[in-house]
């Protein structure tokens, strides 16, 4: 659905993902497993692998160091997250995702961010459209070749509440200050309750869309 006044296009689960966010975990395990994942590596060895990948992604050393030392990410989760970002070759400013990750203070948030990174990798692998990451309102998002900003999230259900609308407006305001952004899309792995959005944006149009 498209919230015309706000310019936000909300899309249902990616067509390339058969079902829920669990599918992306299986996908990465079988087809895009990062170096070190599932291998007999010590935490120190995994940290070195991840540090090297972050360096090659041009993540500033102080940010990389804080992330590597972040206890909320166990070595396996950290390796999967870094590996997913590393798979997104030729995508600049992946440092923004790591900057977001170092703000995590709960294990559930760490897992959420890891799955987000895997979904972003999967989106890029299927579309080859992402040129860089951007940060808006403290959230890392993807910028495509056409100037569309895409956010992909492992959410089963989103109710369009006033709080959600405020968050979207904060991000939208940040995006509007950026040059060359021509649209914004929210992708989730579940469904969105559209009813409250009618009172927030006039002129909802279209239906759920999936990439061709």
Buried (B, 14 or more C-beta within 10 A) or exposed (E): BBBBEBBBBBBBBBEBBEEEBEBBBEBBEEEBBBBBBEEEBEEEEBBBBBBBBBEEBEBEEEBBBBBBEBEBBEBBBBBBBBBBBBBBEEBBBBBBBBBBBBEBEEEEBBBBBBBBBBBBBBBBBEBEBBBBBBBBBEBBBBBBEEBBBBBBBBBEEBEBEEEBBEBBBBBBEBBEEEEEBEBBBBBBBBBBEBEBBEEBBEEBEEEEBEEE
